[in-house]
């Protein structure tokens, strides 16, 4: 005897209005008719290429359940050790800003949150993200004694009461 499933349609906190007893096989057949199955999205893999003004990195394959922060960490780990990209190598994932479809992607979101921006992703599709690297800030030098005196003079007059 084939396994049967009882499906009932109702609104929250109301009694079911109608119920159907269906076999598992018939449910699968009916769902296949009404739901478009997107085969390329079933495995959740996305191929990403990262474009920088000095060159490209990738493609690298990611599962769509990873966070953008994890993507950034992988890019930093895969950053080339030689070639034109070494001149602007990021020191950490926070130095990277990723852009897709003209928008900065947020590190807290998942890759699947940007599926709509990727367009139709087929198994052989490579999605391009642009990379912007935050410039490293140079630490400011502490002013020397002469510099401090000049700054004091430029501030204006001062009064000493003894």
C-alpha positions in Angstrom: 0.0 0.0 0.0 1.5 3.4 -1.0 2.1 5.9 1.7 -0.5 8.6 1.9 -0.4 12.2 3.1 -3.4 14.3 4.2 -3.1 17.9 3.2 -5.5 20.4 4.7 -6.0 24.1 3.6 -6.8 26.5 6.4 -6.1 30.0 7.7 -4.3 30.4 11.1 -6.5 29.7 14.0 -9.4 28.3 11.9 -10.6 24.8 11.2 -9.5 23.3 7.9 -11.9 24.1 5.0 -10.8 21.2 2.8 -8.6 18.2 3.0 -7.1 15.8 0.5 -5.5 12.4 0.9 -2.7 12.0 -1.6 0.1 9.5 -2.2 3.6 10.7 -1.9 4.2 9.9 -5.6 1.1 12.0 -6.7 2.3 14.9 -4.5 5.7 14.9 -6.3 4.0 14.8 -9.7 1.6 17.6 -8.9 4.4 19.8 -7.4 6.5 19.2 -10.5 3.7 20.6 -12.6 3.1 23.7 -10.6 6.5 24.6 -9.3 9.3 25.6 -11.8 12.3 23.6 -10.8 15.5 25.6 -11.2 18.1 22.9 -11.5 21.0 25.2 -11.5 20.1 26.5 -8.0 19.5 23.2 -6.4 23.1 22.6 -5.3 23.6 26.2 -4.2 27.0 26.6 -5.7 28.1 30.0 -7.2 31.2 30.7 -9.1 32.6 34.2 -8.3 35.3 36.2 -10.1 36.7 39.2 -8.3 37.8 42.1 -10.5 40.3 44.7 -9.3 41.9 47.5 -11.4 45.2 45.5 -11.3 43.6 42.2 -12.4 41.2 39.4 -11.6 41.1 36.7 -8.9 39.2 33.5 -9.4 36.7 32.1 -10.3 36.3 30.6 -6.9 33.3 28.4 -6.0 31.2 29.2 -3.0 28.0 27.7 -1.5 25.3 30.3 -1.4 24.9 29.7 2.4 28.3 31.4 3.2 28.3 35.0 4.5 29.9 37.8 2.5 32.4 38.1 5.4 33.5 34.5 4.7 33.8 35.3 0.9 36.0 38.3 1.8 38.2 36.1 4.0 38.6 33.6 1.2 39.6 36.3 -1.2 42.2 37.6 1.2 43.5 34.0 1.6 43.6 33.5 -2.2 45.2 36.9 -3.0 48.1 36.3 -5.4 51.6 36.4 -3.8 53.2 37.7 -7.1 52.1 39.8 -10.0 50.4 43.2 -10.3 47.9 42.5 -7.5 50.6 42.3 -4.8 51.1 46.0 -4.8 47.6 46.5 -3.2 47.2 43.4 -1.2 44.7 43.7 1.7 45.9 42.8 5.1 42.5 41.6 6.4 39.0 40.9 5.1 37.8 44.3 6.6 40.0 46.1 4.0 37.9 44.8 1.2 34.7 46.3 -0.2 32.8 44.1 -2.7 30.5 45.6 -5.3 27.9 43.7 -7.2 25.4 45.2 -9.6 26.6 48.7 -8.7 25.9 48.2 -4.9 28.2 47.5 -2.0 27.4 44.1 -0.6 27.0 43.9 3.2 29.4 41.6 5.1 26.6 40.4 7.4 24.4 39.1 4.7 24.6 35.7 3.0 25.6 35.1 -0.6 22.1 33.8 -1.3 20.6 37.2 -0.3 22.2 38.5 -3.5 20.8 35.8 -5.9 18.4 38.4 -7.4 21.3 40.7 -8.2 23.3 37.9 -9.8 20.6 37.3 -12.4 20.0 33.8 -13.8 22.8 31.7 -12.5 23.4 28.5 -14.5 26.0 25.9 -13.6 28.6 27.4 -16.0 27.9 31.0 -15.0 30.6 33.1 -13.4 29.4 36.1 -11.4 31.7 39.1 -11.3 32.2 41.2 -8.1 34.3 44.3 -8.1 36.9 44.8 -5.4 37.8 48.1 -3.7 40.6 48.0 -1.2 40.5 50.5 1.6 43.8 52.4 1.7 45.8 51.7 4.8 46.1 54.8 6.9 49.6 56.0 7.7 50.0 56.8 11.4 50.5 60.5 12.0 53.8 61.5 13.4 53.8 63.1 16.8 54.8 66.8 16.5 58.3 67.6 17.7 59.0 70.5 20.2 59.5 73.1 17.5 56.2 72.0 15.8 54.4 72.2 19.1 55.7 75.8 19.7 54.5 76.9 16.2 51.1 75.3 16.8 50.9 77.2 20.2 51.8 80.5 18.5 49.2 79.9 15.7 46.5 79.3 18.3 46.6 82.9 19.4 47.5 84.7 22.6 47.8 83.1 26.0 47.8 84.5 29.5 49.8 83.2 32.4 48.8 84.3 35.9 51.3 83.6 38.7 
